[in-house]
């Protein structure tokens, strides 16, 4: 059957067991029913629910649906309006119920339980390029050559970025640049 078939002709095929005919009616009208539903409910997820309910009702009441000039669309839009009211009412009742429930005691999440410390805060203030070099060479223990290979940079660039990053970290932590805890050997 072509798309030029009327809904009532497709519907009769669906009633006779042609599942593809129902799919063609769905494909023909679901976008329009969705747009209509979206105007009636507050969330797109609710509009999708309304579309599903509408076509479920169409199939459930398949023997008694009404066609207007061979089109099922008017019946679908009216059913979507009723369904949207039900979905909105259910959503409102759910929100009202949640408002009556006392709020849960707030528990700190894992990110709130861990103190990052000054060093991690200082690391976050570095540029992405400097942070990458520090992370690879200092925290992960890669050699400058290995870090250069991973980053796709010359070894000299990694060395100079690491030197500048250590100086920046020292400034951010208010320590002299030659402090032993910032001096890390990059040799294997």
C-alpha positions in Angstrom: 0.0 0.0 0.0 1.2 3.5 -0.7 1.1 6.5 1.6 -1.8 7.8 -0.4 -4.1 5.2 1.1 -6.6 6.6 3.6 -6.4 5.8 7.2 -9.6 3.9 7.2 -8.4 1.7 4.4 -5.1 1.1 6.2 -7.1 0.5 9.4 -9.2 -2.2 7.8 -6.0 -3.9 6.7 -4.7 -3.7 10.2 -8.0 -5.2 11.5 -7.5 -8.0 9.1 -4.1 -8.8 10.6 -1.7 -6.6 8.6 0.6 -5.2 11.3 2.4 -3.0 8.7 -0.8 -1.2 8.1 -1.0 0.0 11.7 2.7 1.0 11.5 1.9 3.1 8.4 -0.9 4.9 10.3 1.5 5.5 13.2 4.3 6.8 10.9 1.8 9.1 9.2 0.5 10.7 12.4 2.9 10.3 15.3 4.8 13.5 14.7 1.6 15.6 14.6 0.3 13.9 17.8 3.6 14.6 19.5 3.5 18.3 18.6 -0.1 18.5 19.8 0.8 16.7 23.0 3.9 18.9 23.6 1.6 21.9 23.7 -0.5 20.3 26.4 2.1 18.9 28.8 5.1 20.5 30.4 7.9 18.0 29.5 8.8 16.3 26.3 9.0 13.0 28.1 5.4 13.4 29.1 4.5 14.2 25.5 6.1 11.0 24.4 4.1 9.2 27.0 0.9 10.8 25.6 1.8 9.6 22.1 2.3 6.1 23.3 -1.0 6.1 25.3 -2.8 7.6 22.3 -1.8 4.9 19.9 -2.3 2.2 22.5 -5.8 3.5 23.0 -6.3 3.5 19.2 -5.4 -0.1 19.0 -7.3 -1.0 22.1 -10.5 0.6 20.7 -9.7 -0.3 17.2 -13.2 -1.6 16.4 -14.8 1.7 17.5 -12.4 4.5 16.4 -13.9 7.3 14.3 -12.6 8.5 11.0 -13.2 12.0 9.7 -13.0 12.1 5.9 -11.0 8.9 6.0 -8.5 10.2 8.5 -7.8 8.9 12.0 -6.0 12.1 13.0 -8.9 14.0 14.5 -9.7 11.0 16.8 -6.0 10.7 17.7 -5.7 14.4 18.6 -8.8 14.3 20.8 -7.5 11.1 22.5 -4.1 12.8 23.0 -5.9 15.8 24.6 -7.6 13.4 27.1 -4.4 11.5 27.7 -2.5 14.7 28.2 -4.9 15.7 30.9 -4.5 12.4 32.7 -0.7 12.6 32.4 -0.7 16.1 33.8 -3.0 15.2 36.6 -0.8 12.2 37.5 2.3 14.4 37.4 0.7 17.0 39.6 -0.4 14.4 42.1 3.1 13.0 42.2 4.6 16.4 42.8 2.0 17.1 45.6 2.9 13.8 47.2 6.6 14.6 47.1 5.9 18.0 48.7 4.4 16.2 51.7 7.3 13.9 52.2 9.9 15.4 54.6 13.2 16.1 52.9 15.8 13.5 53.3 18.7 14.2 55.5 21.5 15.4 53.2 24.6 13.2 53.2 27.8 14.4 51.8 28.8 12.9 48.5 32.2 11.3 47.9 33.5 14.5 46.3 32.6 16.5 49.4 34.2 14.0 51.8 37.6 14.2 50.2 39.7 17.3 50.8 41.6 17.9 47.6 44.3 19.9 49.4 46.4 22.8 48.3 48.4 20.8 45.7 45.4 19.6 43.8 43.8 23.0 43.9 47.1 24.5 42.5 47.2 21.8 39.8 43.7 22.8 38.7 44.9 26.4 38.1 47.6 25.3 35.6 46.9 25.4 31.9 45.8 22.2 30.3 49.2 21.8 28.6 51.2 22.2 31.9 48.7 20.0 33.8 49.1 17.2 31.3 52.9 17.2 31.6 52.8 17.4 35.4 50.2 14.6 35.6 52.2 12.3 33.3 55.7 13.0 34.6 55.2 13.8 38.3 52.0 12.0 39.3 52.2 9.0 36.9 56.0 8.7 36.9 56.5 8.6 33.1 59.9 9.8 31.8 60.0 13.0 29.8 60.6 10.9 26.7 57.6 8.7 27.4 55.4 11.8 28.1 56.6 13.3 24.9 55.7 10.2 23.0 52.2 10.1 24.6 51.6 13.8 24.0 53.1 13.8 20.5 55.6 16.5 21.4 59.4 16.8 21.2 61.2 15.9 24.5 62.5 19.5 24.8 59.0 20.9 24.8 58.0 18.5 27.6 61.1 19.5 29.6 60.4 23.2 29.3 56.7 22.8 30.1 57.5 20.7 33.1 60.0 23.3 34.3 57.5 26.1 33.9 54.7 24.0 35.5 56.9 23.3 38.5 57.7 27.0 38.9 54.0 27.9 38.6 53.0 25.3 41.2 55.7 26.6 43.5 54.3 30.2 43.1 50.7 28.9 43.7 51.8 27.0 46.8 54.1 29.9 48.0 57.2 27.7 48.0 60.6 28.4 46.5 61.0 26.8 43.1 63.9 24.7 44.3 61.9 23.0 47.0 62.9 19.3 47.1 59.3 18.0 47.1 58.7 19.6 43.7 62.0 18.4 42.3 61.1 15.0 40.8 63.6 12.9 38.8 62.2 12.1 35.4 64.8 9.5 34.8 63.7 5.8 34.9 
